[in-house]
Amino acid sequence: MTITVLVPDEHGVAAFAGVDGVRAVQYDPAALPEEAGEAEVLVPGFLSADKTRLVEGMPKLRLVQLLTAGAEAWVGQLPGHVMLSTCSGAHGGSTAEWVMASLLTIFRNMRGFEDDRRSQTWAMQQTETLQGKRVLVIGAGDLGRQLKRRLEAFDAEVTVVATTAREGVRGLDELDVLLPEQDVVALMVPMTPATRHMVDAGFLAKMADNAVLVNAARGPVVDTDALVAELTSKRLRAALDVTDPEPLPAGHPLWTAPNLLLTPHVAGSCTGVHARAYRVVVEQVLRFAKGEEPTNLVRGAY
């Protein structure tokens, strides 16, 4: 038996080429192909829109397999019989790499040295180092694990926090004690109702003076107004790859906030992204084709 999978691009067609039991058909969101009537799996594009129309055009749909680790845009958008699976395992390394680049840029003052180069100023100075920094990683999934491994290679002291404590992982109920002790707090959590504005004014107030908040999760995990207030006072520093709102509109105070390193949601956007994403997609779809549940299935209240 062969199942039909709708994929958004040629990368998807190539990824499934030669895979037994799966036929990949590239689709145009504006005009679904006739194979949509038989397709059981949909792989939406990275920035897929008009979800309702896509789903309604696929009467036999049973699985939506994402190319992203985050699923918040699709939760609640599907009929009860349709499963939703993420691309966890594809982007953790790239995202962790962005965090490392951001922290090294901040601690080694790379932007300051670049400003000196532009002004032809030779200004030797001592900088901070990532060695020995106490880093709290909030999120123990693929992103958190990948970041921990890289931080430890740089001799940072890493503490990982998740909803539930277990061996090697502290619980969220310990944040009040942990936050004041950290030089860096890195957010690597999914966007859920529980994580929305997790980082509010109270959370930020508990962070140590001059600590760095890193958001590689989703913009709404952080209360933007509360963060702007801390940055404006220059008490905290931050590195953001995501913002709320996003894209960041002209004139927004984050554009000019001091102590901020800002990038436009590019942590996972680097060479090889399609190959890494479709490797996970193929694994998940093959499990489905064999009658098994995808390991990245979104369960319950995401």
C-alpha positions as CSV (number, residue, x, y, z in Angstrom):
1,M,0.0,0.0,0.0
2,T,1.3,3.5,-1.0
3,I,0.2,6.7,0.8
4,T,0.2,10.1,-0.9
5,V,1.9,13.0,0.8
6,L,1.5,16.6,-0.3
7,V,4.8,18.5,0.0
8,P,5.3,22.2,-0.6
9,D,8.6,22.2,-2.6
10,E,11.0,20.3,-4.7
11,H,13.1,19.5,-1.6
12,G,10.2,17.4,-0.3
13,V,9.8,15.5,-3.6
14,A,13.5,14.8,-3.6
15,A,13.5,13.7,0.0
16,F,10.8,11.0,-0.6
17,A,12.2,9.8,-3.9
18,G,12.8,6.1,-3.7
19,V,11.1,5.8,-0.3
20,D,8.9,2.7,-0.5
21,G,5.3,3.1,0.3
22,V,5.2,6.9,-0.1
23,R,4.4,9.0,-3.1
24,A,5.2,12.7,-2.7
25,V,3.3,15.2,-4.7
26,Q,4.3,18.9,-4.8
27,Y,1.4,21.2,-4.3
28,D,0.6,24.9,-5.0
29,P,-1.3,26.4,-2.0
30,A,-3.3,28.5,-4.5
31,A,-4.5,25.4,-6.4
32,L,-4.3,22.0,-4.8
33,P,-3.6,19.1,-7.3
34,E,-6.1,16.4,-7.9
35,E,-4.0,14.1,-5.7
36,A,-5.1,16.1,-2.7
37,G,-8.3,14.1,-2.7
38,E,-6.4,10.9,-1.9
39,A,-3.5,12.4,0.2
40,E,-3.4,11.3,3.8
41,V,-0.4,13.5,4.8
42,L,0.2,17.2,4.4
43,V,3.6,18.8,4.8
44,P,2.9,22.6,5.0
45,G,5.5,25.1,3.9
46,F,7.6,27.0,6.5
47,L,5.3,30.0,6.3
48,S,2.1,28.2,5.3
49,A,-1.1,30.2,5.4
50,D,-4.8,29.6,4.7
51,K,-4.8,26.4,6.8
52,T,-8.6,25.9,6.7
53,R,-8.7,25.8,2.9
54,L,-5.8,23.4,2.7
55,V,-7.4,21.0,5.2
56,E,-10.8,21.2,3.6
57,G,-9.3,20.3,0.2
58,M,-7.9,17.0,1.6
59,P,-10.9,14.8,2.7
60,K,-8.6,11.8,3.6
61,L,-6.1,13.8,5.6
62,R,-4.9,12.1,8.7
63,L,-1.6,13.7,9.5
64,V,-0.1,17.2,9.2
65,Q,3.7,16.9,9.5
66,L,5.4,20.2,10.1
67,L,8.8,21.4,8.9
68,T,9.1,23.5,12.1
69,A,9.7,22.5,15.7
70,G,7.0,25.0,16.8
71,A,3.4,23.9,16.3
72,E,1.4,26.8,17.8
73,A,0.2,28.1,14.4
74,W,-1.6,24.7,13.8
75,V,-2.9,23.8,17.2
76,G,-6.6,24.0,17.2
77,Q,-6.8,24.3,13.4
78,L,-7.4,20.6,12.7
79,P,-10.3,18.2,13.0
80,G,-10.0,15.8,15.9
81,H,-9.1,12.8,13.7
82,V,-6.1,14.6,12.1
83,M,-2.8,14.2,13.9
84,L,-0.2,16.9,14.2
85,S,3.6,16.2,14.3
86,T,6.5,18.6,14.7
87,C,9.9,18.7,13.2
88,S,11.7,18.4,16.5
89,G,15.3,17.3,16.0
90,A,15.9,19.3,12.9
91,H,16.6,22.8,14.0
92,G,18.0,22.4,17.5
93,G,21.6,22.5,16.4
94,S,21.2,25.6,14.3
95,T,19.3,27.4,17.0
96,A,21.8,26.5,19.6
97,E,24.6,27.8,17.3
98,W,22.8,31.1,17.1
99,V,22.6,31.3,20.9
100,M,26.4,30.6,21.1
101,A,27.1,33.2,18.4
102,S,25.0,35.8,20.3
103,L,26.6,35.2,23.7
104,L,30.1,35.3,22.3
105,T,29.3,38.5,20.4
106,I,28.0,40.1,23.6
107,F,30.7,38.8,26.1
108,R,33.7,39.3,23.7
109,N,32.3,42.8,22.7
110,M,32.5,42.0,19.0
111,R,30.2,44.8,18.0
112,G,32.3,47.3,19.9
113,F,35.4,46.2,18.2
114,E,33.6,46.4,14.8
115,D,32.6,50.0,15.7
116,D,36.3,50.7,16.5
117,R,37.4,49.3,13.1
118,R,34.9,51.5,11.3
119,S,36.3,54.5,13.1
120,Q,39.9,53.3,12.7
121,T,40.4,53.2,16.4
122,W,42.8,50.7,18.0
123,A,41.4,50.3,21.5
124,M,42.7,47.3,23.4
125,Q,40.4,46.3,26.2
126,Q,39.6,43.3,28.4
127,T,36.2,41.6,27.7
128,E,34.0,39.1,29.5
129,T,34.2,35.4,28.6
130,L,31.7,32.6,28.3
131,Q,34.0,30.4,30.4
132,G,32.6,30.0,33.9
133,K,29.3,31.8,33.1
134,R,26.3,30.4,34.9
135,V,23.6,29.7,32.2
136,L,20.0,28.7,32.9
137,V,18.5,26.9,29.9
138,I,14.7,26.9,30.1
139,G,13.5,24.0,28.0
140,A,14.8,20.4,28.0
141,G,13.7,19.3,24.5
142,D,16.0,19.0,21.5
143,L,16.8,22.7,21.5
144,G,17.7,22.8,25.2
145,R,19.8,19.6,24.9
146,Q,21.7,20.9,21.9
147,L,22.4,24.2,23.6
148,K,23.6,22.5,26.8
149,R,26.1,20.4,24.9
150,R,27.6,23.4,23.2
151,L,27.7,25.6,26.3
152,E,29.6,22.9,28.3
153,A,32.2,22.7,25.5
154,F,32.9,26.4,26.2
155,D,33.2,25.6,30.0
156,A,30.0,27.3,31.0
157,E,28.1,26.1,34.0
158,V,24.7,24.9,32.7
159,T,21.5,24.3,34.6
160,V,18.5,23.0,32.6
161,V,14.9,23.6,33.7
162,A,11.7,22.0,32.5
163,T,8.1,21.8,33.7
164,T,8.8,18.7,35.7
165,A,12.1,18.0,37.6
166,R,14.0,14.8,36.8
167,E,17.6,13.5,36.8
168,G,19.8,16.3,35.4
169,V,16.8,18.7,35.1
170,R,15.4,21.2,37.6
171,G,11.7,22.1,37.8
172,L,10.0,25.3,36.9
173,D,9.0,25.7,40.5
174,E,12.6,26.4,41.4
175,L,12.9,29.5,39.1
176,D,12.6,31.9,42.0
177,V,15.7,30.4,43.6
178,L,17.7,29.9,40.3
179,L,17.1,33.2,38.5
180,P,19.1,35.5,40.7
181,E,22.2,33.1,40.4
182,Q,22.4,33.2,36.6
183,D,24.6,35.2,34.2
184,V,22.4,34.0,31.3
185,V,18.9,32.9,31.0
186,A,18.2,31.2,27.6
187,L,14.6,30.5,26.5
188,M,14.2,27.3,24.4
189,V,10.5,26.5,25.1
190,P,7.5,26.0,22.7
191,M,4.8,28.6,22.4
192,T,1.9,27.4,24.5
193,P,-0.7,29.1,26.7
194,A,1.5,28.2,29.7
195,T,4.6,29.8,28.2
196,R,2.9,33.0,27.0
197,H,4.5,35.9,28.9
198,M,6.4,33.4,31.1
199,V,9.0,36.1,31.2
200,D,7.1,39.0,32.7
201,A,8.2,42.0,34.9
202,G,8.4,39.8,38.0
203,F,10.5,37.2,36.2
204,L,12.9,39.9,34.9
205,A,13.1,41.5,38.3
206,K,14.5,38.3,39.8
207,M,17.4,38.2,37.2
208,A,20.8,39.4,38.4
209,D,22.0,42.8,37.4
210,N,23.8,42.8,34.0
211,A,22.5,39.2,33.2
212,V,21.6,38.4,29.6
213,L,18.2,37.2,28.5
214,V,18.2,35.1,25.3
215,N,15.0,34.4,23.5
216,A,15.4,31.7,20.8
217,A,11.8,30.4,21.4
218,R,8.9,32.6,20.3
219,G,8.3,36.3,20.8
220,P,5.2,36.1,23.1
221,V,7.1,34.0,25.7
222,V,8.5,37.4,26.8
223,D,6.4,40.5,27.9
224,T,8.0,43.0,25.5
225,D,7.0,46.1,27.5
226,A,8.6,44.6,30.6
227,L,11.8,43.8,28.7
228,V,12.0,47.2,27.1
229,A,11.8,48.8,30.6
230,E,14.7,46.7,31.8
231,L,16.8,47.3,28.7
232,T,16.1,51.1,28.8
233,S,17.3,51.2,32.4
234,K,20.4,49.2,31.3
235,R,20.0,46.8,34.2
236,L,19.7,43.8,31.9
237,R,21.1,42.7,28.5
238,A,19.3,40.7,25.9
239,A,19.7,38.8,22.6
240,L,16.5,38.2,20.7
241,D,15.9,36.3,17.5
242,V,12.1,36.5,18.0
243,T,9.9,39.4,19.0
244,D,6.3,40.3,19.9
245,P,5.1,41.7,17.6
246,E,6.8,40.1,14.7
247,P,7.9,41.3,12.2
248,L,9.0,44.3,14.3
249,P,7.3,47.4,13.0
250,A,9.2,50.6,12.3
251,G,9.4,52.9,15.3
252,H,9.1,50.1,17.8
253,P,11.2,50.8,21.0
254,L,13.2,47.5,20.5
255,W,14.9,49.0,17.5
256,T,16.7,51.5,19.6
257,A,16.8,49.8,23.0
258,P,20.3,49.7,24.6
259,N,22.0,46.5,25.6
260,L,20.2,44.5,22.8
261,L,21.4,42.2,20.1
262,L,18.5,41.6,17.6
263,T,18.1,39.3,14.6
264,P,15.0,38.8,12.4
265,H,14.0,35.2,13.4
266,V,17.0,33.6,11.5
267,A,18.3,31.1,14.1
268,G,17.3,28.1,12.1
269,S,17.7,29.8,8.7
270,C,21.1,28.5,7.5
271,T,22.5,26.2,4.9
272,G,21.2,22.7,5.0
273,V,18.0,23.6,6.7
274,H,15.8,21.7,4.1
275,A,17.9,18.6,4.3
276,R,17.8,18.5,8.1
277,A,14.0,19.2,8.2
278,Y,13.1,16.6,5.6
279,R,15.2,14.0,7.2
280,V,13.0,14.3,10.3
281,V,9.8,14.6,8.1
282,V,10.6,11.3,6.2
283,E,11.2,9.5,9.5
284,Q,7.9,10.7,10.9
285,V,5.9,10.0,7.8
286,L,7.4,6.5,7.5
287,R,6.2,5.7,11.0
288,F,2.7,6.8,10.0
289,A,2.9,4.7,6.8
290,K,3.7,1.7,8.9
291,G,0.7,2.3,11.2
292,E,2.7,3.7,14.0
293,E,2.4,7.1,15.7
294,P,5.0,9.7,14.8
295,T,7.4,10.2,17.7
296,N,7.0,14.0,17.4
297,L,3.2,13.9,17.8
298,V,1.6,16.9,19.5
299,R,-0.5,15.6,22.4
300,G,-3.1,17.2,24.6
301,A,-3.1,21.0,25.3
302,Y,0.0,22.0,23.4
